[in-house]
Amino acid sequence: MPSTTQPIIRLPDTLRNWPWRRTINPHYEECKTESEAWIESFRAFSPRAQKAFNRCNFSLLSSLAWANLDRDGCRIGCDLMHLFFVFDEHSDRSTQEETRQQAISIMDALRNPHKARPEGEFIGGRVAQEYWLNAIKTTSPIFQRRFIESFQRYVDSVVQQSSDRDHHCQRDITSYLALRRYTIGAEPSFVLNAMHMDLPDNVVSHPTLKRLEELATDMIILGNDIVSYDREQSQPGQAEHNIISAIMSSLNLDVQGAMDWVGVYHDGLVEEFLSEFSRLPVFPEESEQINAYVVEYANALANWVRASDSWGFESERYFGKDAPRIGREKTFVLRPQQVVSEASAQEVAIAPEPETLPSEHLESEDEVSVAKHKREEDVKRRVAPAGVGTISSIWTRAWSFFGSLLKRVGILL
């Protein structure tokens, strides 16, 4: 049973009005089976850690995020997600120099997929090689160029993250987000959304599409960080690279205050995304198909936001078997810092299993309402970034964009 001395944390309901609903790739089950057998064949983890890795169900995240890709695309997505998290898990426990060598192995394998991998190399090199050998079978040179360029920026950022960890560096909100926009892996993931579109450079570089990518990335960051914080703060040295830690340090807030800050800030991102989405550009010099792809790509960005949120409460990655309840109730007991043996540290870090929160540990509805109101008022006074207003003003303005929005999304609220 969780300790009653640990605080109860309420997560912000960031997507309560997000018009894109959960959807999943129809090839999920078969691609999950194949991709999990594939990643297990590398023996990148101990048997116990591999079981914890499997509980995270990274193929579910892939299939939610890339819901509209064909079977080849779904399998490529599942394999990519496993590559991401193999690197993530190993680099999280590596020094800057060790992470740099891991990154070098991965990028060399992507740029030279037919080259034999050296003995004793970081296992991620072989994973990247086999992933890419399969991906290049059905993808265009345009996709391949964009993917490798974006993946280089991603691995470079992970090396910087390791440097921050080595030096116990706690970034402020602005500098944290500047780095996290790369370590989250959104850029190469978004490239995969367009793997069969071959959008021209002048299209993908349009300011509106770039801004939509930035906004979707920030929403994915915030959504991921609020659900991963409890796991990370319970492990010494793992919580610095998280928006909650950055907010607490920068604004002198506690965990709940930082969560509430995220909720208000996220509302501003939602408002701006809906506004930008309602003004998607048309390219008269391009074909009708390319213009249709622009709308499809923008919807894919929005779907990524929903997919990341759904996976956080459907897999066991962050909250173990209690994840579905926390997804419904948005409430969890903050875990105390764990002291684990070196042998079990990786298993705990990958997918811990906290106990279910007993109902008697929850506050009454009146207590919740009063506390929430006080926190919201305090957060409104502290939130400084431009473009973020109060919740009521955000949605008053946002509704004005819904007419054109729904025409493009093609769904009903």
Number of C-alpha atoms within 10 A of each C-alpha: 8 16 12 10 10 12 15 18 16 20 20 19 16 18 18 8 11 15 18 20 14 17 16 16 20 16 18 20 12 12 25 21 13 14 22 18 11 16 19 16 10 12 11 18 18 13 12 13 20 17 15 23 26 19 17 21 20 25 27 24 25 30 28 25 30 28 24 19 21 14 15 15 25 28 26 24 28 28 28 24 21 26 19 19 15 19 23 17 16 18 20 19 16 17 17 21 12 16 26 20 14 22 25 18 21 26 20 15 24 25 15 14 20 12 11 10 17 10 7 6 13 21 20 24 24 21 25 25 24 17 24 22 15 15 20 14 9 12 17 14 11 15 19 19 12 15 19 17 13 19 22 17 15 23 24 16 21 25 24 16 24 23 18 17 21 13 10 12 13 18 21 16 18 14 11 19 21 13 17 23 18 22 22 22 21 24 21 20 22 21 20 23 24 19 22 17 19 15 20 11 9 9 18 16 12 12 13 18 21 13 16 22 19 18 23 24 25 21 27 22 23 23 26 20 21 20 22 18 21 22 26 20 20 17 18 11 14 17 21 22 24 24 27 29 23 23 23 19 17 14 15 11 19 13 21 19 22 22 25 24 25 25 22 21 25 24 26 23 20 22 25 21 21 21 20 20 25 19 13 19 16 14 13 9 8 12 10 12 10 19 19 12 17 22 17 17 20 21 17 21 24 26 24 27 24 24 25 21 23 21 26 23 22 22 22 24 26 26 26 21 20 19 24 17 16 21 20 10 12 16 16 27 23 22 19 16 13 13 10 11 9 8 11 12 16 23 19 19 20 22 23 20 16 20 13 17 18 11 7 7 14 14 12 9 9 9 10 12 12 10 12 15 11 10 17 18 12 14 22 17 10 13 16 11 10 8 12 20 18 17 17 10 12 19 16 11 13 18 13 13 18 18 10 15 20 15 11 17 18 10 11 9 10
